[in-house]
Amino acid sequence: MKKLKIIVSVVWVCTIFLIASCGDAAKKDLNDADKNMKEANKDLKEAALDANEAAKTKFRADWQKFKAESDSEIVAMKNQTVEIRDKIDKANKKEKVKLSSKLRTVEQKLDSQKQKLEMKNKEFEAGIEKFDASVKAGNESFKREFRHDMNELGTAIKDLFKDNVK
């Protein structure tokens, strides 16, 4: 009986050590897993920030390209209006009045387009920091509308002398 008590005591002590050592290993594994999870979250946040910065950079480059092209197109149209004004000066008096009126309307629309572009550029610069899908969609919509209006102005300039001065 004494031997049985000793054997049971030894088994009991071994079991306690085994459970205690497993608990420490489990705690260590749990701590390692927690540490790895925190590092993974940090890496994920950094990757998201990097992706957002890359998207902002691409978006900014696209906008700058659009603005440069639009500014160039406005300057070209302004030059065309100067050439047209010279042609109008050579027209007869009746046509001169009519064409001058149409040209003033086109010039006003062109100035309006230039102002719209400048205002949108200011909005863009202010809104790029809160870059999200709505900002991107708004800019794409503006680009479409602006291009459409510029095409109409280009057509109006080309059609200014159609069937008027011969």
Secondary structure, DSSP 4 states (H G I P E B T S, - for coil): -HHHHHHHHHHHHHHHHHHHHHHHHHHHHHHHHHHHHHHHHHHHHHHHHHHHHHHHHHHHHHHHHHHHHHHHHHHHHHHHHHHHHHHHHHS-HHHHHHHHHHHHHHHHHHHHHHHHHHHHHHHHHHHGGG--HHHHHHHHHHHHHHHHHHHHHHHHHHHTTTTT--
